[in-house]
Amino acid sequence: MANGWAPDSAVQDQIEDSIRDAVSRARSLLPSGESAEDCERCGEPIPAKRRAAIPGVRTCIGCQAERDAKQAAFGGINRRGSKDSQLR
C-alpha cells in the first residue's frame, strides 16, 4: 500500500515503539531493593504482607494509589502529531 514517503511498516513500527516505551517506563517505576518499614510519604507502617508481595516497596497502599492516579493522567508520547491529538 503506497503511503507517500513512509515505508509500508511505518504504522506497525510506531505501535511497537509505543509499546516498548510503555514497558520501559513501567519497568523503571517498579520498586527494587530493601522494602521500607514505614511509608516514605505519610510515615504509616507498611504491612508485612505488602512488603513480602512487593520487594522494595516504599509507600503504603493509600499513597501508592494517589501516585498511580497522578500517573494515569499522563497520556504518554504523542507519536501521531495530528492536530486533534495535540488539542487534548
ChimeraX attribute file (.defattr): number of C-alpha atoms within 10 A of each C-alpha:
attribute: neighborCount
match mode: 1-to-1
recipient: residues
	/A:1	6
	/A:2	7
	/A:3	8
	/A:4	7
	/A:5	7
	/A:6	9
	/A:7	11
	/A:8	12
	/A:9	9
	/A:10	12
	/A:11	12
	/A:12	10
	/A:13	12
	/A:14	13
	/A:15	12
	/A:16	12
	/A:17	13
	/A:18	16
	/A:19	12
	/A:20	12
	/A:21	14
	/A:22	14
	/A:23	12
	/A:24	11
	/A:25	12
	/A:26	10
	/A:27	10
	/A:28	10
	/A:29	9
	/A:30	11
	/A:31	14
	/A:32	12
	/A:33	9
	/A:34	12
	/A:35	19
	/A:36	16
	/A:37	17
	/A:38	16
	/A:39	20
	/A:40	15
	/A:41	12
	/A:42	11
	/A:43	11
	/A:44	14
	/A:45	13
	/A:46	19
	/A:47	13
	/A:48	11
	/A:49	8
	/A:50	14
	/A:51	18
	/A:52	11
	/A:53	9
	/A:54	15
	/A:55	15
	/A:56	15
	/A:57	24
	/A:58	22
	/A:59	25
	/A:60	22
	/A:61	14
	/A:62	13
	/A:63	16
	/A:64	15
	/A:65	12
	/A:66	11
	/A:67	12
	/A:68	11
	/A:69	11
	/A:70	10
	/A:71	11
	/A:72	10
	/A:73	8
	/A:74	8
	/A:75	8
	/A:76	12
	/A:77	10
	/A:78	10
	/A:79	11
	/A:80	11
	/A:81	9
	/A:82	9
	/A:83	8
	/A:84	8
	/A:85	10
	/A:86	9
	/A:87	6
	/A:88	6
